Amino acid sequence: MEIEQLIEKRLNDLSIKIESVDERVTDMRENHLHHIELKLKEMETTLKIGWKAIICGAGIPAVISAVLSIIQLLK
């Protein structure tokens, strides 16, 4: 009978500890991983805008230069 009570007590202790760990993991996932996800989205948006700026910044002058070269060639 004593062994059964000891086993039951140990199992109850383990159950409480597992519930505690589960609560901590859930809390970490909701709080900390959410911030990381927001940072990744922010970086993705910045990269998308950056590439568009580079394309416009380099593309428009190249087109103007090509047009001017063609005009110069035709003269």
N, C-alpha and C positions, 0 to 999 in steps of 0.2 A: 504494500500500500504506500509506503514511504517513497519508493522509487517512482511510482506513478505520479505522485504529487510533485516530486522533484522535476520529472519530465514535463509535466503540465506547466509548472512555474517557468521552466526554461523556455518552453515554446511560447508562452505568453510574453516573456521578456523579448524573445526574438521577433515576435509579431509587432511589438511596440517599436522596436528599433527599425524594422523594415518600413513601417508606416512613417516614421520620422525621416528616414532617408528618402522615401518617395515624396514627401512634402518638400524636402529641401531641393530635390532634383526638379520638381515641378516649378518651384519658386525661381530657381536659377534659369530654367528654360524660359519662363515667362518674362523675367526681368532682364537678364543679361544677354540672352541670345536675340531678344527683340532689338536691343541697341545695335548689335552687330549687323543684323539684317538691315536696319535703317542706314547704317554707314555704307554697306555694300550697295544699296540702292542709290545713295547719294553719289558714290564713286562712279557707278554706271551712268548716271545722268550727266555727270561732269565729263566723262569720256565721250559720250555721244555729242554733247555740245562742243567739246574741244575738237573733235574730228571735223565737225561741220565748219567750225571757225577756220581750221587749217585749210580745208578744201576751198572755202570762199576766199581766204586770205592769199592762197597761192594760185588758185584757179582764175580768178578775175584778172589779176595782173598779167597772167600768161595769155589769156584770151586777148586782152588789149594789146599786148606786145605782138601777138600773131597778126592781128588786124593792122597794126601800124606797119609791120614788116611787109604785108601784102600791098598796102597802099604805097609804101616806099618802092616796092618791086615794080608796081604798075607805072610809076612815074618815070 
